[in-house]
């Protein structure tokens, strides 16, 4: 019987080395955002992904295009009349 080569499983726990943790975060974040985009295209779904790094930096994806604001998303249209609304541009 032929043995299949594949990716090994990793233990899911906090990565203690800060450099390794940052590299892993960047790669997995990019992969997550790519998968969100693919899901939106393939399934014609509205997808929103919001990720905060451990330093508080925001990364987001919205299949709606243009901008994303939680109040607007929840209400279905922009009713907050805020200058800060829709300031996160894709």
N, C-alpha and C positions, 0 to 999 in steps of 0.2 A: 504494500500500500504506500502510495506517495504521500509524503508529509507536506502539507501546505505551509508556505511561508506567509506570515502576516504580521500585523502590528502586535506587539506585546501589550498586555494590559498593564496599566499603571495604577498605583495606589492613589486614591484621591485624598490628599491631605495638603495642608499649607506647605508651600515651598519656602524653606527657611532662608536660602541664599537670595538676597535681594536682586542681584543681577539676573539670575535664572528666573525669578518670579516675574520680573519686568518683561523679559523676553517672551515667557510663556503667556503673559497677559496680552501682549501685543499680537502675538500669533493667533491666539484663541479668539481675541476680539475681532480681528480681521475675518477669521473663519465664520464666526457667529453672524457678523453683518452680511457676509457673502451669502450664507444660507438664508438669512431673512429676505434678501433681495430675490434669490432664486424661488423661495416659497411664494412671494408676492407675484412674480411673473408666471410661474407654472400654474398656480391655483387661482389666479386673479383675486388674491386676498389682500385686505388692508393689513399691513404689518407695521408695528412700531416696536423698536428695540431701543432701550435706554440703558447705558452702562456708565457707572461712575468708577474711576480708578481709585486706588487707595489714597491718592493725593487729592481726590475730589474733582478731577477733570472729567468733563462730560463727553461721552461719545454716543451718537444716536443715529438711527436710521428710520425713515418714514417712507412708506411706499406711496403715500398720498402726494408726495412731491411738494416743492415749494418750502413749506415750513411745518413745524409741529409745535403745538402748545397744548398742554394737558387740558386746561379749561375748554379750549376750542374743540379738542377731540371728544371730550365728554359731552359737551353741549351740541355738537354737530355743526356749529358755526361760530365764528368769532363774535362774542358778545361782551368781551371784557373791556374793550375800549382802552387797553393799556398800551403804552409805548413799548413795554417789554414783551408784549404778546407777539408771537410768531417771529421772535428774533433769532431763533435757532434755524439756520438755513441749511438745507441738505446740499 
